[in-house]
Amino acid sequence: MSVVRKMQFAIILFAGLTCFSGPLSAATGTIENKRDLEIALKTAKTSEDHQRIAAYYQEQAKKLQAKETEERDLANYYLTHPSMYGKIYPTPYVNHKGLADYYHQAEVQAQERADQQLKMADLQ
């Protein structure tokens, strides 16, 4: 086989593997993004599938909780140092408190979705 033919074969093989490995890894491995989540939600049949989805939602809830804590700390900082930003509206305190509230609500929703998936896993 010539060098050019070997290169063509390698390129086709690589392209084929990358095209077909996405959905297969999403079905068997961890969920790493929203696309994987959509596939997992559509194809979930076993208890393990639902547990994997629940783990994804729990991880998202942890990340959102960290963001909420960071924003709440910033809001508290600006609340105790109001002279730093003058008379602008909305104040940095209001901005950061609003973000903290948003992240808290998103965290609660993610945890509720995780709980739903765990219940579905128990039913399997």
C-alpha positions in Angstrom: 0.0 0.0 0.0 1.4 3.4 -0.9 2.0 6.1 1.6 -0.8 8.2 0.1 -3.3 5.3 0.4 -2.2 4.7 4.0 -2.8 8.4 4.8 -6.2 8.4 3.2 -7.1 5.3 5.1 -5.9 6.9 8.4 -7.9 10.0 7.8 -11.1 8.2 6.9 -10.7 5.9 10.0 -10.1 8.9 12.2 -13.1 10.8 10.8 -15.3 7.7 11.2 -14.2 7.2 14.8 -14.8 10.9 15.8 -18.3 10.9 14.1 -19.5 7.8 15.8 -17.8 8.0 19.2 -19.8 11.0 20.5 -23.2 9.4 20.9 -21.6 6.1 22.1 -19.5 7.8 24.8 -22.5 9.8 25.9 -24.6 6.6 26.3 -21.9 4.8 28.3 -19.7 7.3 29.9 -20.1 10.4 32.0 -22.2 13.3 30.9 -19.9 16.3 30.2 -22.1 18.8 28.4 -25.7 19.7 27.4 -25.5 17.7 24.2 -24.6 14.6 26.1 -27.4 15.3 28.6 -30.0 15.5 25.8 -28.8 12.2 24.4 -28.8 10.6 27.8 -32.3 11.9 28.6 -33.7 10.5 25.3 -32.0 7.1 25.7 -32.2 6.5 29.4 -33.6 3.0 30.1 -31.7 1.5 32.9 -31.2 2.4 36.5 -27.6 3.2 35.8 -28.6 5.6 33.0 -30.8 7.6 35.5 -28.1 7.5 38.1 -25.6 8.9 35.6 -28.0 11.7 34.7 -28.6 12.4 38.4 -24.8 12.6 39.0 -24.6 15.2 36.2 -27.4 17.3 37.8 -25.7 17.0 41.2 -22.4 18.2 39.8 -24.2 21.2 38.2 -25.8 22.0 41.6 -22.4 22.0 43.3 -21.0 24.4 40.7 -24.1 26.7 41.0 -23.7 26.6 44.8 -20.1 27.8 44.5 -21.1 30.6 42.2 -23.9 31.6 44.5 -21.5 31.7 47.5 -19.1 33.9 45.5 -21.8 36.3 44.5 -23.3 36.5 48.0 -19.8 37.2 49.4 -19.4 40.0 46.9 -22.9 41.4 47.7 -22.0 41.4 51.4 -18.8 43.1 50.7 -20.5 45.9 48.8 -23.2 46.1 51.4 -20.6 46.9 54.1 -18.6 49.3 51.8 -21.3 51.5 50.2 -19.0 54.5 49.8 -16.8 52.7 47.3 -19.3 53.0 44.4 -21.1 56.2 45.0 -24.6 56.8 43.9 -25.0 54.5 40.9 -28.0 52.4 40.3 -28.3 49.5 40.3 -25.6 49.3 43.0 -23.0 46.5 42.9 -24.7 45.1 45.9 -28.0 44.8 44.1 -26.3 43.3 41.0 -24.4 40.6 43.0 -27.4 39.8 45.2 -29.5 39.3 42.1 -26.9 37.0 40.7 -26.7 35.1 43.9 -30.5 34.6 44.0 -30.4 33.5 40.4 -27.7 30.9 41.1 -29.5 29.7 44.2 -32.7 29.1 42.2 -30.8 27.3 39.4 -29.1 25.1 42.0 -32.5 24.2 43.6 -33.8 23.2 40.1 -30.7 21.1 39.4 -31.0 19.3 42.7 -34.8 18.7 42.0 -33.9 17.2 38.6 -31.3 15.0 40.2 -33.8 13.8 42.8 -36.3 13.0 40.0 -33.7 10.9 38.2 -32.8 9.1 41.3 -36.5 8.2 41.9 -36.7 7.0 38.3 -33.6 4.9 38.9 -35.2 3.3 41.9 -38.3 2.4 39.8 -36.2 0.5 37.3 
